[in-house]
Amino acid sequence: MLTPDRLDRFARHIVLPEIGGTGQVRLASSSVMLIGAGGVGSPALQYLAAAGIGRITVADCDDVDASNLQRQTIFNQADIAASKAERAADWVRRFDPAINVVPRNVRIDADNAAGLIAGHDLVLDGSDNFATRLAVSDACVASRVPLTTVAVGRFQGQVANFAGHLPDQACYRCWVGDAFDAEDCDTCADQGVLGAFVGMASTLGVMQALRVLLDGVADLGDPQWGKLLLLDGLKPAMRTIAVAKDPTCRACGG
């Protein structure tokens, strides 16, 4: 049940037929793990909290740098050199003390991903390298936890929901394959990034995450598994492609 103050706070959600009171209760009882509190993770955290997600875990091993402030919207000048995960949790506590937020100042890899993900209803991955993304995806498949992934490079963005633990659904590895397990990849420091475009992709990712969390209880709950949304920030434009399950995928195939 929602208390009177929570009913007031989420009144604009509740009057939407696609969400309603039942949907808001579901969000309040949901737990999300956010991978990364950077350009994708910062606005994602703001909108997950604004949606009333009951428990949020924020995992990030980096400290705030001055160059982050151009796009990482939860931080300010006073946060420079502080832990991103800790400062992100502080932001949530100030914004909505009713949310249970847990900071994890840790780098996620193949050895610890499953343990960190366990117990969550959904993972939203905004990490910036393929090795982390694939470790998270593989752990989600093994733990049977849905994955929302958001990736941005210059003016290109990708957003998708994956459920590779389901027999007929692809996982993120089905999309990118095995060639990207290495740590080396292009970064926004090398290529550049526009803060507003990262925020655009991030908030679309939260919208897709909410579809997963509301599945079965509200009309918005269409997870759209394996539907990859490709964003072009220069035109701007968006198109959708369907990712097929790879029967030879080492994470979810066969």
C-alpha positions in Angstrom: 0.0 0.0 0.0 1.1 3.6 -0.6 0.9 6.1 2.3 -0.8 9.4 1.7 2.4 11.2 1.2 3.5 8.7 -1.4 0.1 9.0 -3.1 0.7 12.7 -3.4 4.3 12.3 -4.6 3.3 9.9 -7.4 -0.1 11.3 -8.3 0.9 12.0 -11.9 1.9 8.4 -12.4 -1.2 7.0 -10.7 -3.6 8.9 -12.9 -2.0 7.4 -16.0 -4.1 4.3 -17.0 -0.9 2.6 -18.2 0.6 2.7 -14.7 -2.1 3.3 -12.0 -1.9 2.6 -8.4 -1.0 -1.1 -8.9 1.9 -0.2 -11.1 3.2 2.4 -8.6 3.1 -0.2 -5.9 5.1 -2.6 -8.1 7.7 0.1 -8.6 7.9 0.8 -4.9 8.5 -2.9 -4.3 11.1 -3.3 -7.0 14.9 -3.4 -6.7 17.2 -2.2 -9.5 21.0 -2.5 -9.7 22.6 0.4 -11.6 26.0 -0.4 -13.1 27.9 2.9 -13.4 27.1 6.4 -12.0 28.6 8.2 -15.0 27.1 9.8 -18.0 24.4 7.2 -18.5 24.1 6.3 -14.8 23.6 9.8 -13.4 20.4 10.7 -15.2 19.2 7.1 -15.0 19.6 7.2 -11.3 17.6 10.5 -11.1 14.7 9.0 -13.1 14.7 5.6 -11.3 14.5 7.5 -8.0 11.8 9.8 -9.4 9.8 6.8 -10.5 9.7 5.5 -6.9 11.9 2.4 -7.2 12.0 1.0 -3.7 15.6 -0.2 -3.6 18.5 0.9 -5.8 22.1 -0.4 -5.7 24.7 1.9 -7.4 28.0 0.2 -8.4 30.9 2.3 -9.5 34.6 2.2 -8.6 35.6 5.6 -9.9 35.9 9.0 -8.2 34.4 12.2 -9.5 36.6 14.2 -11.9 36.1 17.7 -13.2 35.6 16.4 -16.7 32.6 14.4 -15.5 30.5 17.5 -14.7 29.6 18.2 -18.3 27.3 15.2 -18.4 27.1 13.5 -15.0 24.2 15.4 -13.6 24.1 14.3 -10.0 27.6 15.7 -9.2 28.9 19.2 -8.6 32.2 20.9 -8.0 32.3 20.0 -4.4 32.1 16.3 -5.3 35.4 16.2 -7.2 37.7 13.4 -5.9 34.9 11.8 -4.0 33.6 8.3 -4.6 30.9 8.3 -7.4 29.0 5.5 -5.7 28.9 7.2 -2.4 28.0 10.6 -3.8 25.3 9.0 -6.0 23.8 7.4 -2.9 23.9 10.7 -1.1 22.0 12.3 -3.9 19.2 9.7 -3.7 18.9 10.1 0.1 18.5 13.9 -0.3 16.0 13.4 -3.1 13.8 10.7 -1.5 14.7 9.4 2.0 12.1 6.6 1.5 14.3 4.9 -1.1 16.7 2.2 0.1 19.9 3.1 -1.7 23.1 1.0 -1.4 26.4 2.3 -2.8 29.0 -0.3 -4.0 32.4 1.2 -4.6 33.6 -1.8 -6.6 34.7 -2.7 -10.2 32.4 -5.3 -11.6 34.0 -8.3 -13.4 33.3 -11.9 -14.2 34.2 -13.0 -10.7 31.9 -10.8 -8.7 29.1 -9.8 -11.0 26.7 -12.6 -10.1 27.1 -12.0 -6.4 26.4 -8.3 -6.8 23.4 -8.8 -9.1 21.7 -11.5 -7.0 18.5 -10.4 -5.4 17.6 -7.6 -7.8 14.6 -7.5 -10.1 16.5 -5.8 -12.9 20.0 -4.6 -13.8 20.5 -1.3 -15.8 23.9 -1.3 -17.3 25.5 2.1 -18.2 29.1 0.9 -18.0 31.6 2.2 -20.6 33.5 -1.0 -21.7 32.7 -4.3 -23.3 34.4 -6.4 -20.7 32.2 -5.1 -18.0 29.1 -5.2 -20.1 29.6 -8.8 -21.1 30.4 -9.9 -17.5 27.2 -8.2 -16.4 25.2 -9.8 -19.2 26.5 -13.3 -18.5 25.8 -12.9 -14.8 22.2 -11.7 -15.6 21.6 -14.8 -17.7 23.0 -17.1 -15.0 21.1 -15.3 -12.2 17.9 -15.1 -14.3 17.7 -11.3 -13.9 16.5 -9.1 -16.8 19.0 -6.6 -18.2 18.5 -3.1 -19.6 21.5 -1.9 -21.5 22.4 1.6 -22.6 25.5 2.4 -24.6 26.6 5.7 -26.2 29.5 6.5 -28.6 29.7 10.0 -29.9 26.2 10.6 -31.4 25.2 6.9 -31.7 23.2 5.3 -28.9 21.9 1.8 -28.2 19.1 0.8 -25.8 17.6 -2.6 -25.3 16.1 -5.0 -22.8 17.5 -8.6 -22.7 16.2 -11.7 -21.1 18.7 -14.4 -22.2 17.6 -16.6 -19.3 14.3 -17.2 -21.2 14.5 -20.1 -23.7 13.4 -18.0 -26.7 15.2 -14.7 -25.9 18.6 -13.3 -26.9 21.1 -12.0 -24.4 23.5 -9.0 -24.9 26.3 -11.4 -25.9 24.1 -12.7 -28.7 24.3 -9.1 -30.1 28.0 -8.3 -29.7 29.6 -11.8 -29.7 32.7 -12.9 -28.0 35.2 -10.5 -29.7 34.7 -7.7 -27.1 35.7 -9.4 -23.9 38.9 -7.5 -23.7 39.3 -4.3 -21.7 40.5 -2.1 -24.6 37.8 -0.1 -26.3 37.2 3.5 -27.4 36.2 5.8 -24.6 34.4 9.2 -24.4 37.7 10.7 -23.4 39.1 9.7 -26.8 36.0 10.3 -28.9 34.1 13.0 -27.1 30.5 13.0 -26.0 27.6 15.5 -25.8 26.0 15.5 -22.4 22.5 16.1 -23.6 22.7 13.1 -26.0 23.9 10.8 -23.3 20.9 12.0 -21.1 18.6 11.3 -24.0 19.8 7.7 -24.3 19.8 7.2 -20.5 16.2 8.3 -19.9 15.0 6.1 -22.8 16.8 3.3 -21.0 14.9 4.0 -17.8 11.6 4.0 -19.8 12.5 0.5 -21.1 13.5 -0.6 -17.6 10.1 0.5 -16.3 8.4 -1.6 -18.9 10.2 -4.7 -17.6 9.3 -3.9 -13.9 5.6 -3.3 -14.8 5.3 -6.4 -16.8 2.1 -8.3 -15.8 0.7 -5.6 -13.6 0.3 -2.5 -15.8 -0.4 -1.7 -19.5 3.1 -0.1 -19.8 4.6 -3.5 -19.0 5.7 -4.7 -22.4 9.4 -5.6 -22.0 10.1 -5.6 -25.7 12.9 -8.2 -25.2 15.6 -8.1 -27.8 14.3 -5.0 -29.5 17.4 -2.8 -30.0 16.7 0.9 -30.2 19.4 2.6 -32.3 19.6 6.3 -31.8 21.2 8.8 -34.1 21.7 12.1 -32.3 22.8 14.1 -35.3 19.7 13.7 -37.5 18.0 12.9 -35.0 16.4 9.6 -35.6 15.7 6.2 -34.1 15.2 2.8 -35.6 14.6 -0.6 -34.1 16.1 -4.0 -34.9 15.3 -7.4 -33.5 18.3 -9.3 -31.9 17.9 -13.1 -32.5 19.0 -15.6 -30.0 22.3 -17.2 -31.0 22.1 -21.0 -30.5 25.9 -21.1 -30.2 26.1 -18.3 -27.6 28.3 -19.4 -24.7 26.1 -17.6 -22.2 22.5 -18.4 -23.2 22.7 -20.7 -26.3 21.7 -24.3 -26.5 
